[in-house]
Amino acid sequence: MTQPSLNRSQQAEAAEDAGSNPSPNPTLGEVVARRFHRREILRGGLAGGLAGGLAGSLAGSLAVSAISATLVPRAVAAAESLPETFPFRELPAGADERHHVAEGHDAEVLIRWGDPVLPGAPPFDPHRQSAAAQAQQFGYNNDFLGFFPLPGSSDPAGHGLLVVNHEYTNEELMFPGLGRQDGKAAFAGMSRDLVEIEMAAHGGSVIEVKREDGRWRVVPNSAYARRITASTPIRLSGPAAGSPRLRTSADPEGTKVLGMLNNCAGGVTPWGTWLTCEENVNYYFQGRLPEGSAETRNHKRLGMPGNLYGWARFHERFDLGKEPNEPNRFGWVVEIDPFDPGSVPVKRTAMGRFKHEGAAGAMARDGRYVVFQGDDERFDYVYRFVTRDAVNKDDRSANRDLLDHGTLSVARFDADGRGTWLPIVFGQGPLTPENGFRDQADVLIETRRAADLLGATKMDRPEDVEANPKTGKVYVMLTNNVRRKADQVDAANPRPDNRFGHIVELSPEGGDFAADAFAWEVLVRCGDPSIAAVGATFSSATTKDGWFGMPDNCAVDGQGRLWVATDGNSPAKTGRADGIWAVETDGARRGTAKHFFQVPLGAEMCGPYFTPDDTTFFVAVQHPGEADEEDPNAAPATFENPTTRWPDFHPALPPRPAVVAITKRGGGKVGT
């Protein structure tokens, strides 16, 4: 059977797998391999990991058998004797065309692709789409979600603004009769009208939502409603603004750019703004740079041109040969005021340029704001930005440009379980003219190369990075790394071809998120713990439904509990769909995971975010209906033949990405 071409999300996965990091810096796997996690031996879940990791030298040995026979039962008994942090009844793992939530909870679709956002938006009609309509309607592939209570509301946790990223588009699921559109298909079916619809479906939405009689709804004709697209005027600010490398024929000043692209995860600031992060911006560019271009090395490090969209055929700014500086205007963190629909979004260049997965933050002890960021590509890095000035809690407007001034750093993980944040500052260490940097603007435009030179630790595709203000810990989601080689395997890092990823926990020195030093250890290595060769290290209290692979986004609720969303599970890969898992981080249950929510076939789990009182959990269901085309028995999904009709279950409608509101039946906190 001929292997079908990859779907859009799998094309993205393949591009991320390619890796563009040429530095000799050690990978996290190599560092973990030099550090033996004694704490994990004392956890019940390590027996399977040890058995898999020592397969070559200790397979069947009495030492491993003894650990399995003694430590595992003790760990399970200890865990079962303690009250659970997550007392809900676990959801069985599986896969079908619907969504499912743990018993005692309700999960209702709040808004879908094509639903009205702006006043006067036309009804959704997939057979009569237009860019003008899409610019007023909810966009495609919703990812990050953030909730802002409305000032003065009688129920701040039940009435607010929901902000939503729209990451990318799947033409084969959006447009009737079109099929796959990519470089392999030479974008043969794309027209200017379809490209304009795609551009309008990117970006983000601001919607007003309200809970009435226990159910959430979108407030129609809201004065706060807003759509941001790939064509919305955006201001560039910070050290790179105005750099010659950001200037184009349309913007000779280098301070204004049209649109934001591939917005994945994000964050919410204490002063009430939305941080939305540009990730795989290379996908949108085509063509070749002029011979001898000064941007050749820079663009190669970021994977330019990605050639996954045909926009350059109709918009010259996406053609590298015609606008070689245009890519430098993407790959930033964008700050948006959701309370002012007339405000201009701002790309904050001080926070660096790379494939941002998220920008979740926490307060430092001295009042400064600390933002953690992952660079979502295999063998790339974890970053942190600390503002120069403290947050002004009394005057929101005083924080307007707070993110333009501060220090961006990259993480180095040492073999002894310690780590250091390395400042990315022009003139310090190798970040000098001798290495091609003329100023801080150059350092930030080429953040990845600067981090290479500083000796940052190569990570296994860093995704979301979230701080837990309750415990002072930081959690790094590492989705996978199928490029890990067999010669990196030993007892502490038992997995070449790491398909299931893991989660790393950071403990900042003195409990201060702004501290330059931290301790670190692996919280869990993911995958099926019943298969010794996988080397998973979930607690032995984790059930057959509780383990997962490919951690992606995450959320920490108001009680300090960790919730993990996944991307990449499927019946063919793990026997289950993606979803939400609750993960214990402390005590005898540390490393125990429980299944809470399941997405429909073909979908990815995104955007987990709680209301301030933890009574509602908003989640985003992205690209439902895609086929797992890495499965040789799967046929490509199309508008007419998706893997699911969720959430409409109507043959004339395609499956639609949507936001789901999860509440506890009868009231109370979710997951209790």
Secondary structure, 3 states (H helix, E strand, C coil): CCCCCCCHHHHHHHHHHHCCCCCCCCEHHHHHHCCCCHHHHCCCCHHHHHHHHCHHHHCCCHHHHHHHHHHHHHHHHHHHCCCCCCCCCCCCCCCCCCCEECCCEEEEEEEECCCECCCCCCCCCCCCCCHHHHCCECCCCEEEEEEEECCCCCCCCCEEEEEEEECCCCHHHHCCCCCCCCCCCCCCCCCHHHHHHHHHHCEEEEEEEEEECCEEEECCCCCCCEEECCCCEEEEECCCCCCHHHCCCCCCCCCEEECCCCEEEEEECCCCCEEEEECCHHHHCECCCCCCCCCHHHHHHCCCCCCCCCHHHCCHHHECCCCCCHHHHCCCEEEECCCCCCCCCEEEHHHCCCCECCCEEEECCCCEEEEEEEECCEEECEEEEEEEEECCCCCHHHHCCHHHCEEEEEEEECCCCEEEEEECCCCCCCCCHHHCCCCHHHHHHCHHHHHHHHCCCEEECEEEEEEECCCCEEEEEECCECCCCHHHCECCECCCCECCCEEEEEEEHHHCCCCCEEEEEEEEECCCCCCHHHCCCCCCCCCCCCCCCCEEEEEECCCCCEEEEECCCCCCCCCCCCEEEEECCCHHHCCCEEEEEECCCCCEEEEEEECCCCCEEEEEEECCCCCCCCCCCCCCCCCCCCCCCCCCCCCCCCCCCEEEEEEECCCCCCCC
